[in-house]
Amino acid sequence: MMENSILKEYHAVAAKRALLIIVFVLLTVTVAILSCAVGTHTSFFDAYQIILDHLLGAEYPLRSPEWWNDFYIFDGILPCVVMSIIAGAGLALGGTVMQSMMGNPLADPYTTGISSGACLGAVSALIVGFSFSSIAGEYGIISSSFVCALIPAIVVILITKYVNSSPSTMILVGTAISYFFNAVVTLLMISTDSDTLHSAFLWQIGSVSGSTWSDIPVMFLTVLIASILVQLVSNKLNIMALGDNSAKSLGLDVGKFRVICLILLSVLTAAIISYTGIIGFIGLISPHLARFLIGGDNKFVVPLSMAVGAFTLVFADALSRSLLSYTEIPVGVVMSFIGAPVFLYMVMRQKSDKEVF
């Protein structure tokens, strides 16, 4: 009888957690459609109908009002919205894994210096002569930032292999690499022309504007595969969150598992920021909010964190296009305005409740 009662209670809790995930997914879809209506003369329901009609194969007379609305929403805005959803979910996934793997609530996908490596790659490509104005130049910048983003992770793995793979060592090595790469980036930026400096600065802020459907497949497949793999090892992440000694006593090869997670995180994060630039706070606050809502079981924290991250970034993207009518604020700026106070509130709330952060 007691086992049945415990089982029923577990299923009830699991159902509530699943419902919460569904709620955030529906909120994300709602805000995504609303975001498509921002800046147009269409309403929420009109935007929904335009997207639905396009998916069902509707065709309009060339350059008619209906044709322009369809073109503007489906080819202009919707790729940016979808990019926001994928990037938000992916960065939140990376933050969840990094915090569990490191046992550090302040860890995020950029902890090991991946962002500084990607920044060096993008700035180097811009200085060489690549430009966002051409397809070849855009993919040259993306490829360069992706490759350079992997360098810090490789260095961290090699150094910790010969020293030790403790979280503190990885964080310290990552911090040192970040300072070094940032110094190189600064040196390159002060020695270049104003146009290149402007492009490099905008890339560092983080933005999804100008995204096209061709930008999405690589990022989507990377996030999808990473999310499946992380979900499969969610129980091991729960064990890692207990600390290295407890994890080892339960038979987990902590060092090997941490290296595998770091490789996965490096590819995941590099695949995202090489397209979007550096967007902060998503990977930091989304896992915290997910754990605050449903507890620490990564089996549920992983999908909820991804849903929260997707919702947060698509909401920030909608704000970035609606706050000012004459220009679009980079989503990275809006995300910082949202993320900083939310994170401070969560810290103060947990400290006031005397919870371990």
KADASUL-V332200 format. One record per residue. N is the residue number from 1. RES is the residue in three letters. SS is DSSP state (alpha for helix, beta for strand, coil for the rest). BURIAL is + if it has 16 or more other C-alpha atoms within 10 Angstrom, else -. Layout:
# KADASUL-V332200
n | res | ss | burial
N | RES | SS | BURIAL
N | RES | SS | BURIAL
This chain:
# KADASUL-V332200
n | res | ss | burial
1 | MET | coil | -
2 | MET | alpha | -
3 | GLU | alpha | -
4 | ASN | alpha | -
5 | SER | alpha | -
6 | ILE | alpha | -
7 | LEU | alpha | -
8 | LYS | alpha | -
9 | GLU | alpha | -
10 | TYR | alpha | -
11 | HIS | alpha | -
12 | ALA | alpha | -
13 | VAL | alpha | -
14 | ALA | alpha | -
15 | ALA | alpha | -
16 | LYS | alpha | -
17 | ARG | alpha | +
18 | ALA | alpha | -
19 | LEU | alpha | -
20 | LEU | alpha | +
21 | ILE | alpha | +
22 | ILE | alpha | -
23 | VAL | alpha | -
24 | PHE | alpha | +
25 | VAL | alpha | +
26 | LEU | alpha | -
27 | LEU | alpha | +
28 | THR | alpha | +
29 | VAL | alpha | +
30 | THR | alpha | -
31 | VAL | alpha | +
32 | ALA | alpha | +
33 | ILE | alpha | +
34 | LEU | alpha | +
35 | SER | alpha | +
36 | CYS | alpha | +
37 | ALA | alpha | +
38 | VAL | coil | +
39 | GLY | coil | -
40 | THR | coil | -
41 | HIS | coil | -
42 | THR | coil | +
43 | SER | coil | -
44 | PHE | alpha | +
45 | PHE | alpha | -
46 | ASP | alpha | +
47 | ALA | alpha | +
48 | TYR | alpha | +
49 | GLN | alpha | -
50 | ILE | alpha | +
51 | ILE | alpha | +
52 | LEU | alpha | -
53 | ASP | alpha | -
54 | HIS | alpha | -
55 | LEU | alpha | -
56 | LEU | coil | -
57 | GLY | coil | -
58 | ALA | coil | -
59 | GLU | coil | -
60 | TYR | coil | -
61 | PRO | coil | -
62 | LEU | coil | -
63 | ARG | coil | -
64 | SER | coil | -
65 | PRO | alpha | -
66 | GLU | alpha | -
67 | TRP | alpha | -
68 | TRP | alpha | -
69 | ASN | alpha | +
70 | ASP | alpha | +
71 | PHE | alpha | +
72 | TYR | alpha | -
73 | ILE | alpha | +
74 | PHE | alpha | +
75 | ASP | alpha | -
76 | GLY | alpha | +
77 | ILE | alpha | +
78 | LEU | alpha | +
79 | PRO | alpha | +
80 | CYS | alpha | +
81 | VAL | alpha | +
82 | VAL | alpha | +
83 | MET | alpha | +
84 | SER | alpha | +
85 | ILE | alpha | +
86 | ILE | alpha | +
87 | ALA | alpha | +
88 | GLY | alpha | +
89 | ALA | alpha | +
90 | GLY | alpha | +
91 | LEU | alpha | +
92 | ALA | alpha | +
93 | LEU | alpha | +
94 | GLY | alpha | +
95 | GLY | alpha | +
96 | THR | alpha | +
97 | VAL | alpha | +
98 | MET | alpha | +
99 | GLN | alpha | +
100 | SER | alpha | +
101 | MET | alpha | +
102 | MET | alpha | +
103 | GLY | coil | +
104 | ASN | coil | -
105 | PRO | coil | +
106 | LEU | coil | -
107 | ALA | coil | +
108 | ASP | coil | +
109 | PRO | coil | +
110 | TYR | coil | +
111 | THR | coil | +
112 | THR | coil | +
113 | GLY | coil | +
114 | ILE | alpha | +
115 | SER | alpha | +
116 | SER | alpha | +
117 | GLY | alpha | +
118 | ALA | alpha | +
119 | CYS | alpha | +
120 | LEU | alpha | +
121 | GLY | alpha | +
122 | ALA | alpha | +
123 | VAL | alpha | +
124 | SER | alpha | +
125 | ALA | alpha | +
126 | LEU | alpha | +
127 | ILE | alpha | +
128 | VAL | alpha | -
129 | GLY | coil | -
130 | PHE | coil | +
131 | SER | coil | +
132 | PHE | coil | -
133 | SER | coil | -
134 | SER | coil | -
135 | ILE | alpha | -
136 | ALA | alpha | -
137 | GLY | alpha | +
138 | GLU | alpha | +
139 | TYR | alpha | +
140 | GLY | alpha | +
141 | ILE | alpha | +
142 | ILE | alpha | +
143 | SER | alpha | +
144 | SER | alpha | +
145 | SER | alpha | +
146 | PHE | alpha | +
147 | VAL | alpha | +
148 | CYS | alpha | +
149 | ALA | alpha | +
150 | LEU | alpha | +
151 | ILE | alpha | +
152 | PRO | alpha | +
153 | ALA | alpha | +
154 | ILE | alpha | +
155 | VAL | alpha | +
156 | VAL | alpha | +
157 | ILE | alpha | +
158 | LEU | alpha | -
159 | ILE | alpha | -
160 | THR | alpha | +
161 | LYS | alpha | -
162 | TYR | alpha | -
163 | VAL | coil | -
164 | ASN | coil | -
165 | SER | coil | +
166 | SER | coil | -
167 | PRO | alpha | +
168 | SER | alpha | -
169 | THR | alpha | -
170 | MET | alpha | +
171 | ILE | alpha | +
172 | LEU | alpha | -
173 | VAL | alpha | +
174 | GLY | alpha | +
175 | THR | alpha | +
176 | ALA | alpha | -
177 | ILE | alpha | +
178 | SER | alpha | +
179 | TYR | alpha | -
180 | PHE | alpha | -
181 | PHE | alpha | +
182 | ASN | alpha | +
183 | ALA | alpha | -
184 | VAL | alpha | -
185 | VAL | alpha | +
186 | THR | alpha | -
187 | LEU | alpha | -
188 | LEU | alpha | -
189 | MET | alpha | +
190 | ILE | alpha | -
191 | SER | coil | -
192 | THR | coil | -
193 | ASP | coil | -
194 | SER | alpha | -
195 | ASP | alpha | -
196 | THR | alpha | +
197 | LEU | alpha | +
198 | HIS | alpha | -
199 | SER | alpha | +
200 | ALA | alpha | +
201 | PHE | alpha | -
202 | LEU | alpha | -
203 | TRP | alpha | +
204 | GLN | alpha | +
205 | ILE | alpha | +
206 | GLY | coil | +
207 | SER | coil | +
208 | VAL | coil | +
209 | SER | coil | +
210 | GLY | coil | -
211 | SER | coil | +
212 | THR | coil | +
213 | TRP | alpha | -
214 | SER | alpha | -
215 | ASP | alpha | +
216 | ILE | alpha | +
217 | PRO | alpha | -
218 | VAL | alpha | -
219 | MET | alpha | +
220 | PHE | alpha | +
221 | LEU | alpha | -
222 | THR | alpha | +
223 | VAL | alpha | +
224 | LEU | alpha | +
225 | ILE | alpha | -
226 | ALA | alpha | +
227 | SER | alpha | +
228 | ILE | alpha | -
229 | LEU | alpha | -
230 | VAL | alpha | +
231 | GLN | alpha | +
232 | LEU | alpha | -
233 | VAL | coil | -
234 | SER | alpha | +
235 | ASN | alpha | -
236 | LYS | alpha | +
237 | LEU | alpha | +
238 | ASN | alpha | +
239 | ILE | alpha | +
240 | MET | alpha | +
241 | ALA | coil | +
242 | LEU | coil | -
243 | GLY | coil | +
244 | ASP | alpha | +
245 | ASN | alpha | -
246 | SER | alpha | -
247 | ALA | alpha | +
248 | LYS | alpha | -
249 | SER | alpha | -
250 | LEU | coil | -
251 | GLY | coil | -
252 | LEU | coil | +
253 | ASP | coil | -
254 | VAL | alpha | +
255 | GLY | alpha | +
256 | LYS | alpha | -
257 | PHE | alpha | -
258 | ARG | alpha | +
259 | VAL | alpha | +
260 | ILE | alpha | -
261 | CYS | alpha | +
262 | LEU | alpha | +
263 | ILE | alpha | -
264 | LEU | alpha | +
265 | LEU | alpha | +
266 | SER | alpha | +
267 | VAL | alpha | +
268 | LEU | alpha | +
269 | THR | alpha | +
270 | ALA | alpha | +
271 | ALA | alpha | +
272 | ILE | alpha | +
273 | ILE | alpha | +
274 | SER | alpha | +
275 | TYR | alpha | +
276 | THR | alpha | +
277 | GLY | coil | +
278 | ILE | coil | +
279 | ILE | coil | +
280 | GLY | coil | +
281 | PHE | coil | +
282 | ILE | alpha | +
283 | GLY | alpha | +
284 | LEU | alpha | +
285 | ILE | alpha | +
286 | SER | alpha | +
287 | PRO | alpha | +
288 | HIS | alpha | +
289 | LEU | alpha | +
290 | ALA | alpha | +
291 | ARG | alpha | +
292 | PHE | alpha | -
293 | LEU | alpha | -
294 | ILE | alpha | +
295 | GLY | coil | -
296 | GLY | coil | +
297 | ASP | coil | -
298 | ASN | alpha | +
299 | LYS | alpha | +
300 | PHE | alpha | +
301 | VAL | alpha | +
302 | VAL | alpha | +
303 | PRO | alpha | +
304 | LEU | alpha | +
305 | SER | alpha | +
306 | MET | alpha | +
307 | ALA | alpha | +
308 | VAL | alpha | +
309 | GLY | alpha | +
310 | ALA | alpha | +
311 | PHE | alpha | +
312 | THR | alpha | +
313 | LEU | alpha | +
314 | VAL | alpha | +
315 | PHE | alpha | +
316 | ALA | alpha | +
317 | ASP | alpha | +
318 | ALA | alpha | +
319 | LEU | alpha | +
320 | SER | alpha | +
321 | ARG | alpha | +
322 | SER | alpha | +
323 | LEU | coil | -
324 | LEU | coil | -
325 | SER | coil | -
326 | TYR | coil | -
327 | THR | coil | -
328 | GLU | coil | -
329 | ILE | coil | +
330 | PRO | coil | +
331 | VAL | alpha | +
332 | GLY | alpha | +
333 | VAL | alpha | +
334 | VAL | alpha | +
335 | MET | alpha | +
336 | SER | alpha | +
337 | PHE | alpha | -
338 | ILE | alpha | +
339 | GLY | alpha | +
340 | ALA | alpha | -
341 | PRO | alpha | -
342 | VAL | alpha | -
343 | PHE | alpha | +
344 | LEU | alpha | -
345 | TYR | alpha | -
346 | MET | alpha | +
347 | VAL | alpha | -
348 | MET | alpha | -
349 | ARG | alpha | -
350 | GLN | alpha | -
351 | LYS | alpha | -
352 | SER | alpha | -
353 | ASP | coil | -
354 | LYS | coil | -
355 | GLU | coil | -
356 | VAL | coil | -
357 | PHE | coil | -
